[in-house]
Amino acid sequence: MRCVRIVIETGKPIPEVAEELGVHPRTLHSWVSRRRRNRSASSHRSVPSFIGAELAPPPAAAAKLSTARIETALRRADRIRGVKESAAELRTILQRPHLRQDPLVEQAMGTQAQRLLATLDAECVSVDQLADACLDAFRQHPDYEVITSFPGLADLSGARVLADIGDDRARFADARCLKAFAGSAPVTRTSGRSTVVTHRRVKNDRLASVGFTWAFSALVGSPGARAHYDRRRAAGDRHAAALRNLFNRFLGCLYHCLQYGDLYAEMTAFPILEPVETAAA
């Protein structure tokens, strides 16, 4: 996203960039941290082929890469820590003897790798541009403040929720209809003396997907959501079932807030919290 690129490439403070672009500082901080974690967690096994393909496609040319050129490529890829050590390790890997192809075949495969990387770069740029356009449109919607007031819902995830549930207040007769549409409400099947309660398989898969990440992200920012999840786990629910139940709870709150224009209130959503034991000083 553009705001993340500004922080990483220019080194500007996160609060300053957040104020300029109208993004919450904590939200921007989480995006930047996630971007840097993803970069630093990249596997060394996959990096050598990427670096070699970007700088010098054929294996013979990749083996001649200098440590300085590899360091430059790593820094251009937002690698921050351990650049020199990684560059030395990559140069050693690229210089190891291995099976080779005919020089013409290697040249052709290197050219293909370069074009594939160029296509990947273009796709990444398009994704960032679409995300920026989506954020700009979402921030102008009247439901923006309500949706993003919920813990675990940022701009992109909130836009996904709005896109799937729509802004027609008459679309869902009540909160139960919205929960069934999202697949968070369980299904009860009865046959004779047998009663089985299972999760709903026919649902809006996109909304169910963002609901899973919504509930999971809310565990950090909402004490009530964390307590609710822990109670469900203690009752025997598995991780996915507990998150689905929490998502179901959030959808009921979201339906009410959208109907009346109210912002999310933690004590209203989770009025009963489990007591937290504190150690005596």
PyMOL commands that set and color helices and strands:
alter all, ss='L'
color gray80, all
select helices_A, chain A and resi 2-10+14-21+25-40+47-55+59-62+67-76+83-94+103-139+144-148+155-165+175-182+205-221+223-234+239-260+266-269
alter helices_A, ss='H'
color red, helices_A
select strands_A, chain A and resi 187-191+194-198
alter strands_A, ss='S'
color yellow, strands_A
deselect
rebuild
show_as cartoon
